[in-house]
Amino acid sequence: MRFNNSIKILAVVMTLGALFTACKDDKSYADLLNEEEHAVNWYLSGCRVAVDIPADSVFKTGPDAPYYKMDEEGQVYMQVIDPGNPASRPEKGETVYFRYKEKNIKNMWEGMETSWSGNGQDISLVATTFIFGNYTLTSSSKWGEGIQIPMKFLGYDSEVNLVIKSRKGFINYQSQCLPMLVNVKYFKAEF
């Protein structure tokens, strides 16, 4: 009986020791948010940044255009490559098709080799969709709020580069606090 108790106590001590060791190596959520902030600031320091959205929603465009701060908290920055058709904007509840490619800004900041991923490079992959103005359906919410912001200002057939912090980014990056550089092209109908 005494032997069994000793084994149980030893098992509990070893388990607790393993947990404390694992916790020491892991970063807290606050640490991850801090790293995300540093990575985004590092990326944007190499770009022109405009803190105000143009009153007339006429953005400077092209690969040298500034990144516009799109929300009060600085969670989304947008560089307009092509404004698309301003006469053809989605209405709330409309399905918007898009193709995207993304890079992890945190990996870039840490000096890791990064390459584009997503469906924007391979036309054989199906375009993705969201319901404009809807953030509750899983089909829309998995992409985060940030991906929809450009469609409030631009028309279909537009192309943007977005810097999206995790809080408004793709759902699978939120708990890891991964900021992403995302190139997005928006379409009215899938080809």
DRENPA-3360 file (N, C-alpha, C; in nm, 2 decimals, always signed):
BEGIN
1 = MRFNNSIK = +0.08/-0.12/+0.00/+0.00/+0.00/+0.00/+0.09/+0.13/+0.00 ~ +0.19/+0.12/+0.08/+0.28/+0.24/+0.09/+0.36/+0.26/-0.04 ~ +0.39/+0.15/-0.10/+0.46/+0.15/-0.23/+0.37/+0.22/-0.34 ~ +0.24/+0.18/-0.34/+0.15/+0.24/-0.44/+0.13/+0.39/-0.42 ~ +0.13/+0.44/-0.29/+0.12/+0.58/-0.26/+0.24/+0.65/-0.30 ~ +0.36/+0.59/-0.28/+0.48/+0.65/-0.33/+0.49/+0.67/-0.48 ~ +0.44/+0.57/-0.55/+0.44/+0.58/-0.70/+0.34/+0.69/-0.74 ~ +0.22/+0.70/-0.68/+0.13/+0.80/-0.71/+0.19/+0.94/-0.68;
9 = ILAVVMTL = +0.25/+0.96/-0.57/+0.31/+1.09/-0.54/+0.42/+1.12/-0.64 ~ +0.50/+1.03/-0.67/+0.61/+1.05/-0.77/+0.55/+1.09/-0.90 ~ +0.44/+1.02/-0.94/+0.38/+1.05/-1.07/+0.32/+1.19/-1.07 ~ +0.26/+1.24/-0.96/+0.21/+1.37/-0.95/+0.32/+1.47/-0.95 ~ +0.43/+1.45/-0.88/+0.54/+1.54/-0.88/+0.60/+1.55/-1.02 ~ +0.62/+1.44/-1.09/+0.68/+1.44/-1.22/+0.59/+1.52/-1.32 ~ +0.46/+1.50/-1.31/+0.36/+1.57/-1.40/+0.37/+1.72/-1.37 ~ +0.36/+1.76/-1.24/+0.37/+1.90/-1.21/+0.50/+1.96/-1.26;
17 = GALFTACK = +0.61/+1.89/-1.24/+0.74/+1.93/-1.29/+0.74/+1.95/-1.44 ~ +0.68/+1.86/-1.51/+0.68/+1.87/-1.66/+0.59/+1.99/-1.70 ~ +0.48/+2.01/-1.63/+0.39/+2.13/-1.66/+0.47/+2.26/-1.63 ~ +0.54/+2.27/-1.52/+0.61/+2.40/-1.49/+0.72/+2.42/-1.59 ~ +0.79/+2.32/-1.63/+0.89/+2.33/-1.73/+0.84/+2.38/-1.86 ~ +0.72/+2.32/-1.90/+0.66/+2.36/-2.03/+0.61/+2.50/-2.02 ~ +0.56/+2.55/-1.91/+0.51/+2.68/-1.90/+0.63/+2.78/-1.91 ~ +0.74/+2.75/-1.86/+0.86/+2.84/-1.86/+0.90/+2.87/-2.01;
25 = DDKSYADL = +0.89/+2.77/-2.10/+0.93/+2.78/-2.23/+0.82/+2.85/-2.32 ~ +0.70/+2.84/-2.28/+0.59/+2.90/-2.36/+0.58/+3.05/-2.33 ~ +0.53/+3.13/-2.43/+0.51/+3.27/-2.42/+0.37/+3.30/-2.38 ~ +0.35/+3.40/-2.30/+0.22/+3.44/-2.26/+0.15/+3.51/-2.38 ~ +0.02/+3.52/-2.37/-0.06/+3.59/-2.47/-0.01/+3.73/-2.49 ~ +0.02/+3.80/-2.37/+0.07/+3.93/-2.38/+0.20/+3.94/-2.45 ~ +0.29/+3.84/-2.43/+0.42/+3.84/-2.50/+0.40/+3.82/-2.65 ~ +0.30/+3.74/-2.69/+0.27/+3.72/-2.83/+0.22/+3.85/-2.89;
33 = LNEEEHAV = +0.13/+3.92/-2.82/+0.08/+4.04/-2.87/+0.19/+4.15/-2.89 ~ +0.28/+4.15/-2.79/+0.39/+4.24/-2.80/+0.48/+4.21/-2.92 ~ +0.51/+4.09/-2.94/+0.59/+4.05/-3.06/+0.52/+4.09/-3.19 ~ +0.38/+4.06/-3.19/+0.31/+4.10/-3.31/+0.32/+4.25/-3.34 ~ +0.30/+4.33/-3.23/+0.31/+4.47/-3.25/+0.45/+4.52/-3.30 ~ +0.56/+4.46/-3.25/+0.69/+4.49/-3.30/+0.71/+4.45/-3.44 ~ +0.66/+4.33/-3.48/+0.67/+4.28/-3.62/+0.60/+4.37/-3.72 ~ +0.48/+4.41/-3.68/+0.40/+4.50/-3.77/+0.47/+4.64/-3.78;
41 = NWYLSGCR = +0.51/+4.69/-3.67/+0.59/+4.82/-3.67/+0.71/+4.81/-3.76 ~ +0.78/+4.70/-3.75/+0.90/+4.68/-3.83/+0.87/+4.68/-3.97 ~ +0.76/+4.60/-4.01/+0.72/+4.60/-4.15/+0.68/+4.73/-4.20 ~ +0.59/+4.80/-4.13/+0.54/+4.93/-4.17/+0.65/+5.04/-4.18 ~ +0.76/+5.02/-4.10/+0.87/+5.12/-4.10/+0.93/+5.13/-4.23 ~ +0.92/+5.03/-4.32/+0.98/+5.03/-4.45/+0.88/+5.08/-4.55 ~ +0.76/+5.13/-4.51/+0.66/+5.17/-4.60/+0.61/+5.31/-4.57 ~ +0.55/+5.37/-4.67/+0.48/+5.50/-4.63/+0.35/+5.46/-4.57;
49 = VAVDIPAD = +0.31/+5.54/-4.46/+0.19/+5.51/-4.39/+0.11/+5.64/-4.38 ~ -0.02/+5.63/-4.42/-0.11/+5.74/-4.40/-0.21/+5.71/-4.29 ~ -0.22/+5.80/-4.19/-0.31/+5.77/-4.08/-0.45/+5.80/-4.10 ~ -0.48/+5.88/-4.20/-0.62/+5.91/-4.23/-0.67/+5.86/-4.37 ~ -0.79/+5.81/-4.37/-0.85/+5.76/-4.49/-0.90/+5.89/-4.57 ~ -0.87/+5.90/-4.70/-0.92/+6.01/-4.77/-1.07/+6.04/-4.76 ~ -1.10/+6.16/-4.73/-1.25/+6.20/-4.71/-1.33/+6.16/-4.83 ~ -1.28/+6.16/-4.95/-1.35/+6.13/-5.07/-1.34/+5.98/-5.11;
57 = SVFKTGPD = -1.27/+5.91/-5.03/-1.24/+5.77/-5.05/-1.16/+5.74/-5.18 ~ -1.09/+5.85/-5.23/-1.01/+5.83/-5.35/-0.86/+5.81/-5.30 ~ -0.82/+5.68/-5.30/-0.69/+5.64/-5.24/-0.58/+5.66/-5.35 ~ -0.46/+5.69/-5.31/-0.35/+5.68/-5.40/-0.33/+5.53/-5.43 ~ -0.29/+5.50/-5.55/-0.29/+5.36/-5.59/-0.15/+5.32/-5.65 ~ -0.13/+5.19/-5.66/-0.01/+5.14/-5.71/+0.09/+5.08/-5.61 ~ +0.20/+5.02/-5.66/+0.29/+4.95/-5.56/+0.36/+5.05/-5.47 ~ +0.36/+5.18/-5.50/+0.43/+5.27/-5.42/+0.33/+5.35/-5.33;
65 = APYYKMDE = +0.20/+5.32/-5.34/+0.10/+5.39/-5.26/+0.13/+5.37/-5.11 ~ +0.08/+5.46/-5.03/+0.10/+5.44/-4.89/+0.00/+5.33/-4.83 ~ +0.03/+5.28/-4.72/-0.06/+5.19/-4.64/-0.15/+5.29/-4.56 ~ -0.28/+5.28/-4.58/-0.37/+5.36/-4.50/-0.41/+5.28/-4.38 ~ -0.41/+5.35/-4.27/-0.46/+5.30/-4.14/-0.62/+5.29/-4.15 ~ -0.67/+5.17/-4.15/-0.82/+5.16/-4.18/-0.91/+5.15/-4.05 ~ -0.85/+5.15/-3.93/-0.94/+5.14/-3.82/-0.87/+5.22/-3.70 ~ -0.94/+5.26/-3.60/-0.89/+5.34/-3.49/-0.78/+5.26/-3.42;
73 = EGQVYMQV = -0.79/+5.13/-3.40/-0.69/+5.06/-3.32/-0.57/+5.02/-3.40 ~ -0.56/+5.05/-3.53/-0.44/+5.01/-3.61/-0.43/+4.86/-3.63 ~ -0.54/+4.79/-3.65/-0.54/+4.65/-3.67/-0.53/+4.61/-3.82 ~ -0.57/+4.71/-3.90/-0.56/+4.68/-4.05/-0.51/+4.81/-4.12 ~ -0.41/+4.78/-4.21/-0.35/+4.88/-4.30/-0.37/+4.83/-4.44 ~ -0.41/+4.93/-4.53/-0.44/+4.89/-4.67/-0.36/+4.97/-4.77 ~ -0.30/+4.90/-4.86/-0.23/+4.97/-4.97/-0.32/+4.93/-5.10 ~ -0.37/+5.03/-5.17/-0.45/+5.00/-5.29/-0.36/+4.99/-5.41;
81 = IDPGNPAS = -0.36/+4.87/-5.47/-0.29/+4.84/-5.59/-0.38/+4.89/-5.71 ~ -0.50/+4.84/-5.71/-0.60/+4.88/-5.81/-0.73/+4.90/-5.75 ~ -0.80/+5.02/-5.76/-0.92/+5.04/-5.69/-1.04/+4.97/-5.75 ~ -1.02/+4.90/-5.87/-1.14/+4.83/-5.93/-1.24/+4.93/-5.99 ~ -1.36/+4.88/-5.99/-1.47/+4.96/-6.05/-1.55/+5.02/-5.94 ~ -1.53/+5.15/-5.91/-1.60/+5.22/-5.80/-1.75/+5.22/-5.82 ~ -1.80/+5.20/-5.94/-1.95/+5.20/-5.96/-2.01/+5.06/-5.93 ~ -1.92/+4.97/-5.90/-1.97/+4.83/-5.87/-1.91/+4.79/-5.74;
89 = RPEKGETV = -1.98/+4.82/-5.63/-1.95/+4.79/-5.50/-2.05/+4.69/-5.44 ~ -2.00/+4.60/-5.35/-2.10/+4.50/-5.30/-2.19/+4.57/-5.20 ~ -2.31/+4.51/-5.20/-2.41/+4.55/-5.10/-2.41/+4.45/-4.98 ~ -2.46/+4.50/-4.87/-2.46/+4.41/-4.75/-2.54/+4.28/-4.78 ~ -2.48/+4.17/-4.75/-2.54/+4.04/-4.77/-2.50/+3.97/-4.90 ~ -2.42/+4.05/-4.99/-2.38/+3.99/-5.12/-2.26/+3.91/-5.10 ~ -2.25/+3.80/-5.18/-2.13/+3.71/-5.18/-2.02/+3.78/-5.26 ~ -1.90/+3.79/-5.19/-1.79/+3.85/-5.26/-1.68/+3.73/-5.27;
97 = YFRYKEKN = -1.64/+3.71/-5.39/-1.53/+3.62/-5.42/-1.40/+3.69/-5.41 ~ -1.30/+3.61/-5.36/-1.17/+3.67/-5.36/-1.06/+3.57/-5.37 ~ -0.95/+3.61/-5.42/-0.83/+3.53/-5.42/-0.72/+3.60/-5.34 ~ -0.64/+3.52/-5.26/-0.55/+3.59/-5.18/-0.42/+3.51/-5.17 ~ -0.31/+3.58/-5.14/-0.19/+3.51/-5.10/-0.14/+3.59/-4.98 ~ -0.07/+3.51/-4.89/-0.03/+3.57/-4.76/+0.11/+3.53/-4.73 ~ +0.17/+3.62/-4.64/+0.30/+3.60/-4.58/+0.29/+3.63/-4.43 ~ +0.36/+3.56/-4.35/+0.36/+3.58/-4.21/+0.46/+3.69/-4.18;
105 = IKNMWEGM = +0.41/+3.80/-4.13/+0.50/+3.92/-4.10/+0.60/+3.89/-3.99 ~ +0.55/+3.81/-3.89/+0.63/+3.78/-3.77/+0.75/+3.70/-3.82 ~ +0.73/+3.60/-3.91/+0.84/+3.52/-3.96/+0.94/+3.61/-4.04 ~ +0.89/+3.71/-4.11/+0.97/+3.80/-4.19/+1.06/+3.88/-4.09 ~ +1.00/+3.93/-3.98/+1.06/+4.01/-3.88/+1.17/+3.93/-3.81 ~ +1.15/+3.80/-3.79/+1.25/+3.72/-3.73/+1.35/+3.67/-3.82 ~ +1.35/+3.71/-3.95/+1.45/+3.67/-4.05/+1.43/+3.54/-4.11 ~ +1.32/+3.48/-4.09/+1.29/+3.35/-4.15/+1.26/+3.36/-4.30;
113 = ETSWSGNG = +1.29/+3.26/-4.38/+1.26/+3.26/-4.52/+1.10/+3.24/-4.53 ~ +1.04/+3.33/-4.60/+0.89/+3.33/-4.61/+0.85/+3.32/-4.76 ~ +0.75/+3.25/-4.79/+0.70/+3.25/-4.92/+0.55/+3.27/-4.92 ~ +0.49/+3.31/-5.03/+0.35/+3.33/-5.04/+0.27/+3.19/-5.03 ~ +0.16/+3.20/-4.96/+0.07/+3.08/-4.96/-0.07/+3.14/-4.99 ~ -0.17/+3.05/-5.01/-0.30/+3.09/-5.04/-0.35/+3.05/-5.18 ~ -0.46/+3.09/-5.22/-0.52/+3.05/-5.35/-0.49/+3.15/-5.46 ~ -0.42/+3.26/-5.44/-0.40/+3.36/-5.53/-0.30/+3.33/-5.64;
121 = QDISLVAT = -0.21/+3.23/-5.62/-0.11/+3.19/-5.71/-0.15/+3.08/-5.81 ~ -0.25/+3.00/-5.77/-0.28/+2.89/-5.85/-0.43/+2.90/-5.89 ~ -0.45/+2.93/-6.01/-0.59/+2.95/-6.07/-0.67/+2.83/-6.06 ~ -0.61/+2.71/-6.05/-0.68/+2.59/-6.04/-0.75/+2.57/-5.91 ~ -0.71/+2.64/-5.81/-0.77/+2.64/-5.68/-0.90/+2.73/-5.68 ~ -1.00/+2.68/-5.61/-1.13/+2.76/-5.61/-1.11/+2.89/-5.53 ~ -1.18/+2.99/-5.58/-1.18/+3.12/-5.51/-1.25/+3.11/-5.38 ~ -1.22/+3.19/-5.28/-1.29/+3.18/-5.15/-1.39/+3.29/-5.15;
129 = TFIFGNYT = -1.48/+3.29/-5.05/-1.59/+3.39/-5.05/-1.62/+3.43/-4.90 ~ -1.68/+3.55/-4.89/-1.74/+3.59/-4.77/-1.87/+3.66/-4.80 ~ -1.96/+3.67/-4.70/-2.08/+3.75/-4.72/-2.05/+3.89/-4.67 ~ -2.06/+3.99/-4.76/-2.02/+4.12/-4.72/-2.11/+4.18/-4.61 ~ -2.04/+4.23/-4.50/-2.11/+4.28/-4.39/-2.16/+4.18/-4.29 ~ -2.13/+4.06/-4.31/-2.17/+3.95/-4.22/-2.04/+3.89/-4.15 ~ -2.03/+3.90/-4.02/-1.91/+3.85/-3.95/-1.95/+3.73/-3.86 ~ -2.08/+3.68/-3.87/-2.12/+3.58/-3.78/-2.12/+3.44/-3.85;
137 = LTSSSKWG = -2.15/+3.43/-3.98/-2.15/+3.30/-4.05/-2.00/+3.25/-4.05 ~ -1.99/+3.12/-4.03/-1.85/+3.06/-4.03/-1.78/+3.09/-4.16 ~ -1.86/+3.08/-4.27/-1.79/+3.10/-4.40/-1.74/+3.24/-4.41 ~ -1.78/+3.34/-4.34/-1.73/+3.47/-4.34/-1.64/+3.50/-4.22 ~ -1.67/+3.45/-4.11/-1.59/+3.49/-3.99/-1.46/+3.42/-3.99 ~ -1.44/+3.31/-4.06/-1.31/+3.24/-4.06/-1.20/+3.33/-4.13 ~ -1.25/+3.42/-4.21/-1.15/+3.51/-4.28/-1.12/+3.64/-4.19 ~ -1.20/+3.66/-4.09/-1.18/+3.78/-4.00/-1.24/+3.90/-4.06;
145 = EGIQIPMK = -1.25/+4.01/-3.98/-1.31/+4.13/-4.03/-1.22/+4.21/-4.13 ~ -1.09/+4.20/-4.11/-1.00/+4.28/-4.19/-1.01/+4.26/-4.34 ~ -1.04/+4.14/-4.38/-1.05/+4.10/-4.53/-1.16/+4.18/-4.59 ~ -1.27/+4.21/-4.52/-1.39/+4.28/-4.57/-1.37/+4.43/-4.58 ~ -1.28/+4.49/-4.51/-1.27/+4.64/-4.50/-1.25/+4.70/-4.63 ~ -1.17/+4.65/-4.72/-1.15/+4.72/-4.85/-1.28/+4.74/-4.93 ~ -1.37/+4.64/-4.92/-1.49/+4.65/-5.00/-1.59/+4.76/-4.95 ~ -1.56/+4.82/-4.84/-1.64/+4.93/-4.80/-1.60/+5.06/-4.88;
153 = FLGYDSEV = -1.49/+5.06/-4.94/-1.43/+5.17/-5.01/-1.41/+5.15/-5.16 ~ -1.38/+5.03/-5.20/-1.34/+5.00/-5.33/-1.45/+4.92/-5.41 ~ -1.43/+4.91/-5.54/-1.52/+4.83/-5.62/-1.47/+4.69/-5.64 ~ -1.56/+4.61/-5.71/-1.51/+4.48/-5.75/-1.40/+4.49/-5.85 ~ -1.32/+4.39/-5.87/-1.20/+4.39/-5.95/-1.09/+4.47/-5.89 ~ -1.10/+4.50/-5.76/-0.99/+4.57/-5.70/-0.88/+4.48/-5.65 ~ -0.77/+4.53/-5.62/-0.66/+4.46/-5.56/-0.59/+4.54/-5.45 ~ -0.56/+4.48/-5.34/-0.50/+4.55/-5.23/-0.40/+4.46/-5.16;
161 = NLVIKSRK = -0.31/+4.53/-5.09/-0.22/+4.46/-5.00/-0.27/+4.50/-4.86 ~ -0.28/+4.41/-4.77/-0.33/+4.44/-4.64/-0.23/+4.39/-4.54 ~ -0.21/+4.47/-4.43/-0.14/+4.43/-4.31/-0.25/+4.41/-4.21 ~ -0.27/+4.29/-4.17/-0.38/+4.25/-4.08/-0.32/+4.19/-3.95 ~ -0.34/+4.26/-3.84/-0.30/+4.20/-3.71/-0.40/+4.09/-3.68 ~ -0.36/+4.00/-3.59/-0.44/+3.88/-3.56/-0.58/+3.91/-3.52 ~ -0.60/+4.01/-3.44/-0.74/+4.03/-3.39/-0.84/+4.05/-3.50 ~ -0.81/+4.10/-3.61/-0.90/+4.12/-3.72/-0.86/+4.03/-3.84;
169 = GFINYQSQ = -0.77/+3.93/-3.82/-0.73/+3.85/-3.92/-0.80/+3.71/-3.93 ~ -0.74/+3.63/-4.01/-0.80/+3.49/-4.03/-0.81/+3.42/-3.89 ~ -0.91/+3.36/-3.87/-0.94/+3.30/-3.74/-0.83/+3.20/-3.69 ~ -0.77/+3.13/-3.78/-0.67/+3.03/-3.74/-0.54/+3.10/-3.70 ~ -0.52/+3.23/-3.71/-0.40/+3.30/-3.67/-0.42/+3.38/-3.54 ~ -0.55/+3.39/-3.49/-0.58/+3.48/-3.38/-0.51/+3.43/-3.25 ~ -0.52/+3.31/-3.22/-0.47/+3.26/-3.09/-0.32/+3.27/-3.08 ~ -0.25/+3.26/-3.20/-0.11/+3.26/-3.21/-0.05/+3.41/-3.23;
177 = CLPMLVNV = -0.15/+3.50/-3.24/-0.11/+3.64/-3.26/-0.02/+3.66/-3.38 ~ -0.06/+3.61/-3.49/+0.02/+3.61/-3.62/-0.03/+3.72/-3.71 ~ +0.05/+3.83/-3.73/+0.01/+3.93/-3.83/+0.05/+3.88/-3.97 ~ -0.03/+3.92/-4.06/-0.01/+3.87/-4.20/-0.01/+3.99/-4.30 ~ +0.07/+3.97/-4.40/+0.07/+4.05/-4.52/-0.02/+3.98/-4.62 ~ -0.13/+4.03/-4.67/-0.22/+3.96/-4.75/-0.24/+4.04/-4.88 ~ -0.22/+3.98/-4.99/-0.26/+4.04/-5.12/-0.39/+3.98/-5.16 ~ -0.49/+4.07/-5.19/-0.63/+4.02/-5.21/-0.68/+4.09/-5.34;
185 = KYFKAEF = -0.74/+4.00/-5.42/-0.82/+4.05/-5.54/-0.96/+4.01/-5.52 ~ -1.05/+4.11/-5.54/-1.19/+4.08/-5.51/-1.27/+4.08/-5.65 ~ -1.37/+3.98/-5.65/-1.45/+3.96/-5.77/-1.60/+3.95/-5.74 ~ -1.68/+3.99/-5.84/-1.82/+3.98/-5.82/-1.87/+3.83/-5.85 ~ -1.81/+3.76/-5.94/-1.85/+3.63/-5.97/-1.72/+3.54/-5.99 ~ -1.72/+3.42/-5.95/-1.61/+3.33/-5.97/-1.60/+3.29/-6.12 ~ -1.48/+3.28/-6.17/-1.46/+3.25/-6.31/-1.47/+3.10/-6.33;
% end
